[in-house]
Amino acid sequence: MSKHYLVIISYDIAHPRRLNRVAKVLETAGVRVQKSVFECGLTPDALIALRSRLRRLIHPGEDHILIMPICVRCRHHIGWQGKLPDISTAPYWIV
């Protein structure tokens, strides 16, 4: 069984067509937690493939995507304020 890692991905895309394409790719990879922020449970190979796919969709001079892997130790320090997200759709477990 491959290990899944929690990865937070946020984006700022300048052109609406590219923005929609990036959002659709990320919707298949994880759970949208804010308008331009996704939580993804990915294997190392899946993360490499996703990075490659996103790289082909953006214009580097205008857009940016932030990909933040969250280590196991750091998961225990994640805190929420306000309404909690729906964990029933999360692709990973936080124990």
MODELLER restraints for C-alpha pairs under 7 A, 6 or more apart:
rsr = mdl.restraints
at = mdl.atoms
rsr.add(forms.Gaussian(group=physical.xy_distance, feature=features.Distance(at['CA:2:A'], at['CA:43:A']), mean=6.27, stdev=0.5))
rsr.add(forms.Gaussian(group=physical.xy_distance, feature=features.Distance(at['CA:3:A'], at['CA:43:A']), mean=5.75, stdev=0.5))
rsr.add(forms.Gaussian(group=physical.xy_distance, feature=features.Distance(at['CA:4:A'], at['CA:41:A']), mean=5.41, stdev=0.5))
rsr.add(forms.Gaussian(group=physical.xy_distance, feature=features.Distance(at['CA:4:A'], at['CA:42:A']), mean=4.80, stdev=0.5))
rsr.add(forms.Gaussian(group=physical.xy_distance, feature=features.Distance(at['CA:4:A'], at['CA:43:A']), mean=4.52, stdev=0.5))
rsr.add(forms.Gaussian(group=physical.xy_distance, feature=features.Distance(at['CA:5:A'], at['CA:41:A']), mean=5.29, stdev=0.5))
rsr.add(forms.Gaussian(group=physical.xy_distance, feature=features.Distance(at['CA:5:A'], at['CA:42:A']), mean=5.26, stdev=0.5))
rsr.add(forms.Gaussian(group=physical.xy_distance, feature=features.Distance(at['CA:5:A'], at['CA:43:A']), mean=6.15, stdev=0.5))
rsr.add(forms.Gaussian(group=physical.xy_distance, feature=features.Distance(at['CA:5:A'], at['CA:69:A']), mean=7.00, stdev=0.5))
rsr.add(forms.Gaussian(group=physical.xy_distance, feature=features.Distance(at['CA:6:A'], at['CA:39:A']), mean=6.85, stdev=0.5))
rsr.add(forms.Gaussian(group=physical.xy_distance, feature=features.Distance(at['CA:6:A'], at['CA:40:A']), mean=5.76, stdev=0.5))
rsr.add(forms.Gaussian(group=physical.xy_distance, feature=features.Distance(at['CA:6:A'], at['CA:41:A']), mean=4.81, stdev=0.5))
rsr.add(forms.Gaussian(group=physical.xy_distance, feature=features.Distance(at['CA:6:A'], at['CA:42:A']), mean=6.68, stdev=0.5))
rsr.add(forms.Gaussian(group=physical.xy_distance, feature=features.Distance(at['CA:6:A'], at['CA:69:A']), mean=5.98, stdev=0.5))
rsr.add(forms.Gaussian(group=physical.xy_distance, feature=features.Distance(at['CA:6:A'], at['CA:70:A']), mean=5.47, stdev=0.5))
rsr.add(forms.Gaussian(group=physical.xy_distance, feature=features.Distance(at['CA:7:A'], at['CA:39:A']), mean=5.82, stdev=0.5))
rsr.add(forms.Gaussian(group=physical.xy_distance, feature=features.Distance(at['CA:7:A'], at['CA:40:A']), mean=5.13, stdev=0.5))
rsr.add(forms.Gaussian(group=physical.xy_distance, feature=features.Distance(at['CA:7:A'], at['CA:41:A']), mean=6.32, stdev=0.5))
rsr.add(forms.Gaussian(group=physical.xy_distance, feature=features.Distance(at['CA:7:A'], at['CA:67:A']), mean=6.77, stdev=0.5))
rsr.add(forms.Gaussian(group=physical.xy_distance, feature=features.Distance(at['CA:7:A'], at['CA:68:A']), mean=5.47, stdev=0.5))
rsr.add(forms.Gaussian(group=physical.xy_distance, feature=features.Distance(at['CA:7:A'], at['CA:69:A']), mean=4.22, stdev=0.5))
rsr.add(forms.Gaussian(group=physical.xy_distance, feature=features.Distance(at['CA:7:A'], at['CA:70:A']), mean=5.79, stdev=0.5))
rsr.add(forms.Gaussian(group=physical.xy_distance, feature=features.Distance(at['CA:8:A'], at['CA:38:A']), mean=5.77, stdev=0.5))
rsr.add(forms.Gaussian(group=physical.xy_distance, feature=features.Distance(at['CA:8:A'], at['CA:39:A']), mean=4.77, stdev=0.5))
rsr.add(forms.Gaussian(group=physical.xy_distance, feature=features.Distance(at['CA:8:A'], at['CA:40:A']), mean=6.38, stdev=0.5))
rsr.add(forms.Gaussian(group=physical.xy_distance, feature=features.Distance(at['CA:8:A'], at['CA:67:A']), mean=5.94, stdev=0.5))
rsr.add(forms.Gaussian(group=physical.xy_distance, feature=features.Distance(at['CA:8:A'], at['CA:68:A']), mean=5.02, stdev=0.5))
rsr.add(forms.Gaussian(group=physical.xy_distance, feature=features.Distance(at['CA:8:A'], at['CA:69:A']), mean=6.27, stdev=0.5))
rsr.add(forms.Gaussian(group=physical.xy_distance, feature=features.Distance(at['CA:9:A'], at['CA:37:A']), mean=5.66, stdev=0.5))
rsr.add(forms.Gaussian(group=physical.xy_distance, feature=features.Distance(at['CA:9:A'], at['CA:38:A']), mean=5.17, stdev=0.5))
rsr.add(forms.Gaussian(group=physical.xy_distance, feature=features.Distance(at['CA:9:A'], at['CA:39:A']), mean=6.49, stdev=0.5))
rsr.add(forms.Gaussian(group=physical.xy_distance, feature=features.Distance(at['CA:9:A'], at['CA:66:A']), mean=5.55, stdev=0.5))
rsr.add(forms.Gaussian(group=physical.xy_distance, feature=features.Distance(at['CA:9:A'], at['CA:67:A']), mean=4.57, stdev=0.5))
rsr.add(forms.Gaussian(group=physical.xy_distance, feature=features.Distance(at['CA:9:A'], at['CA:68:A']), mean=6.22, stdev=0.5))
rsr.add(forms.Gaussian(group=physical.xy_distance, feature=features.Distance(at['CA:10:A'], at['CA:36:A']), mean=5.47, stdev=0.5))
rsr.add(forms.Gaussian(group=physical.xy_distance, feature=features.Distance(at['CA:10:A'], at['CA:37:A']), mean=4.34, stdev=0.5))
rsr.add(forms.Gaussian(group=physical.xy_distance, feature=features.Distance(at['CA:10:A'], at['CA:38:A']), mean=6.37, stdev=0.5))
rsr.add(forms.Gaussian(group=physical.xy_distance, feature=features.Distance(at['CA:10:A'], at['CA:65:A']), mean=5.81, stdev=0.5))
rsr.add(forms.Gaussian(group=physical.xy_distance, feature=features.Distance(at['CA:10:A'], at['CA:66:A']), mean=5.18, stdev=0.5))
rsr.add(forms.Gaussian(group=physical.xy_distance, feature=features.Distance(at['CA:10:A'], at['CA:67:A']), mean=6.74, stdev=0.5))
rsr.add(forms.Gaussian(group=physical.xy_distance, feature=features.Distance(at['CA:11:A'], at['CA:36:A']), mean=5.70, stdev=0.5))
rsr.add(forms.Gaussian(group=physical.xy_distance, feature=features.Distance(at['CA:11:A'], at['CA:37:A']), mean=6.91, stdev=0.5))
rsr.add(forms.Gaussian(group=physical.xy_distance, feature=features.Distance(at['CA:11:A'], at['CA:64:A']), mean=5.83, stdev=0.5))
rsr.add(forms.Gaussian(group=physical.xy_distance, feature=features.Distance(at['CA:11:A'], at['CA:65:A']), mean=4.27, stdev=0.5))
rsr.add(forms.Gaussian(group=physical.xy_distance, feature=features.Distance(at['CA:11:A'], at['CA:66:A']), mean=6.06, stdev=0.5))
rsr.add(forms.Gaussian(group=physical.xy_distance, feature=features.Distance(at['CA:12:A'], at['CA:63:A']), mean=5.82, stdev=0.5))
rsr.add(forms.Gaussian(group=physical.xy_distance, feature=features.Distance(at['CA:12:A'], at['CA:64:A']), mean=5.49, stdev=0.5))
rsr.add(forms.Gaussian(group=physical.xy_distance, feature=features.Distance(at['CA:12:A'], at['CA:65:A']), mean=6.44, stdev=0.5))
rsr.add(forms.Gaussian(group=physical.xy_distance, feature=features.Distance(at['CA:13:A'], at['CA:19:A']), mean=5.23, stdev=0.5))
rsr.add(forms.Gaussian(group=physical.xy_distance, feature=features.Distance(at['CA:13:A'], at['CA:63:A']), mean=4.59, stdev=0.5))
rsr.add(forms.Gaussian(group=physical.xy_distance, feature=features.Distance(at['CA:13:A'], at['CA:64:A']), mean=6.40, stdev=0.5))
rsr.add(forms.Gaussian(group=physical.xy_distance, feature=features.Distance(at['CA:14:A'], at['CA:62:A']), mean=6.00, stdev=0.5))
rsr.add(forms.Gaussian(group=physical.xy_distance, feature=features.Distance(at['CA:14:A'], at['CA:63:A']), mean=5.77, stdev=0.5))
rsr.add(forms.Gaussian(group=physical.xy_distance, feature=features.Distance(at['CA:18:A'], at['CA:57:A']), mean=6.49, stdev=0.5))
rsr.add(forms.Gaussian(group=physical.xy_distance, feature=features.Distance(at['CA:18:A'], at['CA:58:A']), mean=6.49, stdev=0.5))
rsr.add(forms.Gaussian(group=physical.xy_distance, feature=features.Distance(at['CA:22:A'], at['CA:54:A']), mean=6.62, stdev=0.5))
rsr.add(forms.Gaussian(group=physical.xy_distance, feature=features.Distance(at['CA:22:A'], at['CA:57:A']), mean=6.73, stdev=0.5))
rsr.add(forms.Gaussian(group=physical.xy_distance, feature=features.Distance(at['CA:29:A'], at['CA:40:A']), mean=6.00, stdev=0.5))
rsr.add(forms.Gaussian(group=physical.xy_distance, feature=features.Distance(at['CA:30:A'], at['CA:38:A']), mean=6.11, stdev=0.5))
rsr.add(forms.Gaussian(group=physical.xy_distance, feature=features.Distance(at['CA:30:A'], at['CA:39:A']), mean=5.48, stdev=0.5))
rsr.add(forms.Gaussian(group=physical.xy_distance, feature=features.Distance(at['CA:30:A'], at['CA:40:A']), mean=4.09, stdev=0.5))
rsr.add(forms.Gaussian(group=physical.xy_distance, feature=features.Distance(at['CA:30:A'], at['CA:41:A']), mean=6.63, stdev=0.5))
rsr.add(forms.Gaussian(group=physical.xy_distance, feature=features.Distance(at['CA:30:A'], at['CA:91:A']), mean=6.78, stdev=0.5))
rsr.add(forms.Gaussian(group=physical.xy_distance, feature=features.Distance(at['CA:31:A'], at['CA:38:A']), mean=5.36, stdev=0.5))
rsr.add(forms.Gaussian(group=physical.xy_distance, feature=features.Distance(at['CA:31:A'], at['CA:39:A']), mean=5.26, stdev=0.5))
rsr.add(forms.Gaussian(group=physical.xy_distance, feature=features.Distance(at['CA:31:A'], at['CA:40:A']), mean=6.30, stdev=0.5))
rsr.add(forms.Gaussian(group=physical.xy_distance, feature=features.Distance(at['CA:31:A'], at['CA:90:A']), mean=6.47, stdev=0.5))
rsr.add(forms.Gaussian(group=physical.xy_distance, feature=features.Distance(at['CA:32:A'], at['CA:38:A']), mean=4.35, stdev=0.5))
rsr.add(forms.Gaussian(group=physical.xy_distance, feature=features.Distance(at['CA:32:A'], at['CA:39:A']), mean=6.47, stdev=0.5))
rsr.add(forms.Gaussian(group=physical.xy_distance, feature=features.Distance(at['CA:33:A'], at['CA:39:A']), mean=6.79, stdev=0.5))
rsr.add(forms.Gaussian(group=physical.xy_distance, feature=features.Distance(at['CA:33:A'], at['CA:85:A']), mean=6.91, stdev=0.5))
rsr.add(forms.Gaussian(group=physical.xy_distance, feature=features.Distance(at['CA:40:A'], at['CA:91:A']), mean=6.49, stdev=0.5))
rsr.add(forms.Gaussian(group=physical.xy_distance, feature=features.Distance(at['CA:41:A'], at['CA:91:A']), mean=5.05, stdev=0.5))
rsr.add(forms.Gaussian(group=physical.xy_distance, feature=features.Distance(at['CA:41:A'], at['CA:92:A']), mean=5.42, stdev=0.5))
rsr.add(forms.Gaussian(group=physical.xy_distance, feature=features.Distance(at['CA:75:A'], at['CA:94:A']), mean=6.88, stdev=0.5))
